[in-house]
Amino acid sequence: MMVGTWEDCFPFAAGEKLNVEVKIMMLSPLKGKGSVLTRSDDMLSILFELSKQTILGQSIPQIDIFTVFTYREEGGGNIAVIEYNGLRKEDRDLKIVTDRANKSRRIEPSVKIAKHKIAFTLRCTGESKVEVQDIAGLGLPFDPKIRIRAA
């Protein structure tokens, strides 16, 4: 059974340009851009690009992420296509759990992406603001803070 739509946790319309900020501890944030390719009741497709950057003398390579999430029902059995720097994975058992009260969706792929089984929550925190929260599976001793805003 379908509970809510992508608009509930991701208020950006198809065609909208995005600014992305990834904050890692006390360091200057990594900045990138994105665009919403599709957003319907049951499908969300997004493209994110973080250009190559240097922080504290460390070179951070360019990161390109393309996603398509197709929501059919709560729990497993949903579909995802995730492409990370050209490596494409399909997931036919994507778990999605919606929390309409908190304007969020927990997304848990059943496949590894870049050697990690990553899970996260998309949460609408304002009219044109989304945070990626509760990121699990990266093997880091801290949670990166990811904010998405309209460009």
Contacts in CASP RR format, 6 or more apart in sequence:
PFRMAT RR
TARGET T0000
AUTHOR 0000-0000-0000
METHOD contacts of the structure
MODEL  1
MMVGTWEDCFPFAAGEKLNVEVKIMMLSPLKGKGSVLTRSDDMLSILFEL
SKQTILGQSIPQIDIFTVFTYREEGGGNIAVIEYNGLRKEDRDLKIVTDR
ANKSRRIEPSVKIAKHKIAFTLRCTGESKVEVQDIAGLGLPFDPKIRIRA
A
1 73 0 8 1.000
1 74 0 8 1.000
2 41 0 8 1.000
2 42 0 8 1.000
2 71 0 8 1.000
2 72 0 8 1.000
2 73 0 8 1.000
2 74 0 8 1.000
3 74 0 8 1.000
3 98 0 8 1.000
3 100 0 8 1.000
4 41 0 8 1.000
4 98 0 8 1.000
4 100 0 8 1.000
5 40 0 8 1.000
5 41 0 8 1.000
5 42 0 8 1.000
6 39 0 8 1.000
6 40 0 8 1.000
6 41 0 8 1.000
6 42 0 8 1.000
6 43 0 8 1.000
6 44 0 8 1.000
6 69 0 8 1.000
6 71 0 8 1.000
6 105 0 8 1.000
7 39 0 8 1.000
7 41 0 8 1.000
8 98 0 8 1.000
8 100 0 8 1.000
8 103 0 8 1.000
8 105 0 8 1.000
8 124 0 8 1.000
9 98 0 8 1.000
9 103 0 8 1.000
9 104 0 8 1.000
9 105 0 8 1.000
9 122 0 8 1.000
9 123 0 8 1.000
9 124 0 8 1.000
9 130 0 8 1.000
10 36 0 8 1.000
10 39 0 8 1.000
10 44 0 8 1.000
10 122 0 8 1.000
10 124 0 8 1.000
10 130 0 8 1.000
11 124 0 8 1.000
11 126 0 8 1.000
11 127 0 8 1.000
11 128 0 8 1.000
11 130 0 8 1.000
12 18 0 8 1.000
12 36 0 8 1.000
12 39 0 8 1.000
12 128 0 8 1.000
12 130 0 8 1.000
12 148 0 8 1.000
12 150 0 8 1.000
13 36 0 8 1.000
13 39 0 8 1.000
14 36 0 8 1.000
14 37 0 8 1.000
14 38 0 8 1.000
14 39 0 8 1.000
14 40 0 8 1.000
15 35 0 8 1.000
15 36 0 8 1.000
15 37 0 8 1.000
16 35 0 8 1.000
16 36 0 8 1.000
16 150 0 8 1.000
16 151 0 8 1.000
17 33 0 8 1.000
17 34 0 8 1.000
17 35 0 8 1.000
17 150 0 8 1.000
17 151 0 8 1.000
18 33 0 8 1.000
18 34 0 8 1.000
18 35 0 8 1.000
18 36 0 8 1.000
18 46 0 8 1.000
18 48 0 8 1.000
18 148 0 8 1.000
18 149 0 8 1.000
18 150 0 8 1.000
18 151 0 8 1.000
19 31 0 8 1.000
19 32 0 8 1.000
19 33 0 8 1.000
19 34 0 8 1.000
19 148 0 8 1.000
19 149 0 8 1.000
19 150 0 8 1.000
19 151 0 8 1.000
20 31 0 8 1.000
20 32 0 8 1.000
20 33 0 8 1.000
20 34 0 8 1.000
20 48 0 8 1.000
20 50 0 8 1.000
20 146 0 8 1.000
20 147 0 8 1.000
20 148 0 8 1.000
21 29 0 8 1.000
21 30 0 8 1.000
21 31 0 8 1.000
21 32 0 8 1.000
21 146 0 8 1.000
21 147 0 8 1.000
21 149 0 8 1.000
22 29 0 8 1.000
22 30 0 8 1.000
22 31 0 8 1.000
22 32 0 8 1.000
22 50 0 8 1.000
22 144 0 8 1.000
22 145 0 8 1.000
22 146 0 8 1.000
23 29 0 8 1.000
23 30 0 8 1.000
23 144 0 8 1.000
23 145 0 8 1.000
23 146 0 8 1.000
23 147 0 8 1.000
24 30 0 8 1.000
24 55 0 8 1.000
24 142 0 8 1.000
24 144 0 8 1.000
24 145 0 8 1.000
25 142 0 8 1.000
27 55 0 8 1.000
27 56 0 8 1.000
28 55 0 8 1.000
30 50 0 8 1.000
30 53 0 8 1.000
30 55 0 8 1.000
30 60 0 8 1.000
31 50 0 8 1.000
31 53 0 8 1.000
32 48 0 8 1.000
32 49 0 8 1.000
32 50 0 8 1.000
32 51 0 8 1.000
33 48 0 8 1.000
33 49 0 8 1.000
33 151 0 8 1.000
34 46 0 8 1.000
34 47 0 8 1.000
34 48 0 8 1.000
34 49 0 8 1.000
34 151 0 8 1.000
35 46 0 8 1.000
35 47 0 8 1.000
36 44 0 8 1.000
36 45 0 8 1.000
36 46 0 8 1.000
37 45 0 8 1.000
37 46 0 8 1.000
37 47 0 8 1.000
38 44 0 8 1.000
38 45 0 8 1.000
38 68 0 8 1.000
39 45 0 8 1.000
41 71 0 8 1.000
42 70 0 8 1.000
42 71 0 8 1.000
42 72 0 8 1.000
43 68 0 8 1.000
43 69 0 8 1.000
43 70 0 8 1.000
43 71 0 8 1.000
44 67 0 8 1.000
44 68 0 8 1.000
44 69 0 8 1.000
44 71 0 8 1.000
45 66 0 8 1.000
45 67 0 8 1.000
45 68 0 8 1.000
45 69 0 8 1.000
46 65 0 8 1.000
46 66 0 8 1.000
46 67 0 8 1.000
47 64 0 8 1.000
47 65 0 8 1.000
47 66 0 8 1.000
48 63 0 8 1.000
48 64 0 8 1.000
48 65 0 8 1.000
48 66 0 8 1.000
49 62 0 8 1.000
49 63 0 8 1.000
49 64 0 8 1.000
49 65 0 8 1.000
50 60 0 8 1.000
50 62 0 8 1.000
50 63 0 8 1.000
50 64 0 8 1.000
51 62 0 8 1.000
52 59 0 8 1.000
52 60 0 8 1.000
52 61 0 8 1.000
52 62 0 8 1.000
53 59 0 8 1.000
53 60 0 8 1.000
54 60 0 8 1.000
62 85 0 8 1.000
63 84 0 8 1.000
63 85 0 8 1.000
64 83 0 8 1.000
64 84 0 8 1.000
64 85 0 8 1.000
64 86 0 8 1.000
65 82 0 8 1.000
65 83 0 8 1.000
65 84 0 8 1.000
65 85 0 8 1.000
66 81 0 8 1.000
66 82 0 8 1.000
66 83 0 8 1.000
67 80 0 8 1.000
67 81 0 8 1.000
67 82 0 8 1.000
67 83 0 8 1.000
68 79 0 8 1.000
68 80 0 8 1.000
68 81 0 8 1.000
68 82 0 8 1.000
69 78 0 8 1.000
69 79 0 8 1.000
69 80 0 8 1.000
69 94 0 8 1.000
69 96 0 8 1.000
69 107 0 8 1.000
70 78 0 8 1.000
70 79 0 8 1.000
70 80 0 8 1.000
71 78 0 8 1.000
71 96 0 8 1.000
72 78 0 8 1.000
72 79 0 8 1.000
74 96 0 8 1.000
74 97 0 8 1.000
74 98 0 8 1.000
75 95 0 8 1.000
75 96 0 8 1.000
75 97 0 8 1.000
76 93 0 8 1.000
76 94 0 8 1.000
76 95 0 8 1.000
76 96 0 8 1.000
76 110 0 8 1.000
77 92 0 8 1.000
77 93 0 8 1.000
77 94 0 8 1.000
77 95 0 8 1.000
78 93 0 8 1.000
78 94 0 8 1.000
78 95 0 8 1.000
78 96 0 8 1.000
79 90 0 8 1.000
79 91 0 8 1.000
79 92 0 8 1.000
79 94 0 8 1.000
80 89 0 8 1.000
80 90 0 8 1.000
80 91 0 8 1.000
80 94 0 8 1.000
80 107 0 8 1.000
80 109 0 8 1.000
81 88 0 8 1.000
81 89 0 8 1.000
81 90 0 8 1.000
81 91 0 8 1.000
82 88 0 8 1.000
82 89 0 8 1.000
82 91 0 8 1.000
82 109 0 8 1.000
82 111 0 8 1.000
82 113 0 8 1.000
83 89 0 8 1.000
84 113 0 8 1.000
84 114 0 8 1.000
85 114 0 8 1.000
87 113 0 8 1.000
87 114 0 8 1.000
89 109 0 8 1.000
89 111 0 8 1.000
89 112 0 8 1.000
89 113 0 8 1.000
90 111 0 8 1.000
91 109 0 8 1.000
91 110 0 8 1.000
91 111 0 8 1.000
93 110 0 8 1.000
94 107 0 8 1.000
94 108 0 8 1.000
94 109 0 8 1.000
94 110 0 8 1.000
95 106 0 8 1.000
95 107 0 8 1.000
95 108 0 8 1.000
95 109 0 8 1.000
95 110 0 8 1.000
96 105 0 8 1.000
96 106 0 8 1.000
96 107 0 8 1.000
96 108 0 8 1.000
97 105 0 8 1.000
97 106 0 8 1.000
97 108 0 8 1.000
98 104 0 8 1.000
98 105 0 8 1.000
99 105 0 8 1.000
99 106 0 8 1.000
102 123 0 8 1.000
103 123 0 8 1.000
103 124 0 8 1.000
103 125 0 8 1.000
104 121 0 8 1.000
104 122 0 8 1.000
104 123 0 8 1.000
104 124 0 8 1.000
104 133 0 8 1.000
105 121 0 8 1.000
105 122 0 8 1.000
106 119 0 8 1.000
106 120 0 8 1.000
106 121 0 8 1.000
106 134 0 8 1.000
107 119 0 8 1.000
107 120 0 8 1.000
107 121 0 8 1.000
107 122 0 8 1.000
108 119 0 8 1.000
109 117 0 8 1.000
109 118 0 8 1.000
109 119 0 8 1.000
110 117 0 8 1.000
111 117 0 8 1.000
116 137 0 8 1.000
116 138 0 8 1.000
116 139 0 8 1.000
117 137 0 8 1.000
118 135 0 8 1.000
118 136 0 8 1.000
118 137 0 8 1.000
118 138 0 8 1.000
119 134 0 8 1.000
119 135 0 8 1.000
119 136 0 8 1.000
119 137 0 8 1.000
120 132 0 8 1.000
120 133 0 8 1.000
120 134 0 8 1.000
120 135 0 8 1.000
120 136 0 8 1.000
121 132 0 8 1.000
121 133 0 8 1.000
121 134 0 8 1.000
122 130 0 8 1.000
122 131 0 8 1.000
122 132 0 8 1.000
123 130 0 8 1.000
123 131 0 8 1.000
123 132 0 8 1.000
123 133 0 8 1.000
124 130 0 8 1.000
125 131 0 8 1.000
128 149 0 8 1.000
128 150 0 8 1.000
129 147 0 8 1.000
129 148 0 8 1.000
129 149 0 8 1.000
130 147 0 8 1.000
130 148 0 8 1.000
130 149 0 8 1.000
131 145 0 8 1.000
131 146 0 8 1.000
131 147 0 8 1.000
131 148 0 8 1.000
132 146 0 8 1.000
132 147 0 8 1.000
132 148 0 8 1.000
133 143 0 8 1.000
134 143 0 8 1.000
135 143 0 8 1.000
135 144 0 8 1.000
135 146 0 8 1.000
138 144 0 8 1.000
END
